[in-house]
């Protein structure tokens, strides 16, 4: 994954691989992607401060985001696939950068930080990763998606080729929610890469209150998250594609300050990358993030399916 040099990618982009314009006098790049339907801009920032990277990456979209939010509930969705492995989870500083941006556009009055952690109680992860410290700085509420209702959607399983019901968060599905995917740039053992779309789709399935892996959980408590994986490579990629039209983020923020490669989504090694990717077109943002990670886009099934269907 480290064979593709980030500096070489940026240089190539500027010289003609991607039509690029300078969005500011600093290091924000707006890259034109996907000309088959319409152009989409993606902001890339570099630097030494996570919060500042996220803030600056979002600034070019201030008016667009402000208008899109309107009176909707703003849902900042981190990626806490584990509540006890910091390298695989969304860093608190990235979320602070997003909150500072929302403050700068006057949209901080109706914001929640919401998640359904994969392997343990959600608030355990919030505590371990110091998310609650944001509550003393900003008027945000913390929400466990497992406790706020669900709707049934059906997914595919390659073992029996039948539809399976899954409970998905009502908050994430609601048209009254403006969903911000605050993802970490990392690899995945089945889907190749975990970025903004996958963070939403795999975080939206809920689990019973009291569910946890091992002997820590309440007896009889179940989780619907594993069902979405579809029992294999075909299943996981098709389900990510088929759910994307209903569960995609409104805004993608992908933190690559310290990425993770190797045995994702939980276990891997750090990559000192010092970048952040943001955009209002989640597919374009994920596409650029894939390039920055040095991954061949053609091998990521679900993103190719989404592109072929014209979703981004």
Secondary structure, DSSP 8 states (H G I E B T S, - for coil): -TTS-HHHHHHHIIIIIS-EEE-SSSS-EEE-B-TTT--B--EEEESS-HHHHHHHHHHTTHHHHHHHHTTSEEEEEE--S-SS-GGGS--HHHHHHHHHHHHHTT--SSEEEEE--SSS-HHHHHHHTTGGGGGGTS--EEEEGGGS-EEEEEEEETTTTEEEEEEEEHHHH-TTEEEEEEEEEEEETTTEEE-HHHHHHHHHB-B-TT--TGGGS-TT--BSHHHHTTTSHHHHHHHHHHHHHHH--SEEEEEEEEEEESSTTTS-EEEEEEEEEEES-HHHHHHHHHHHTT--GGG-HHHHHHHHTT--
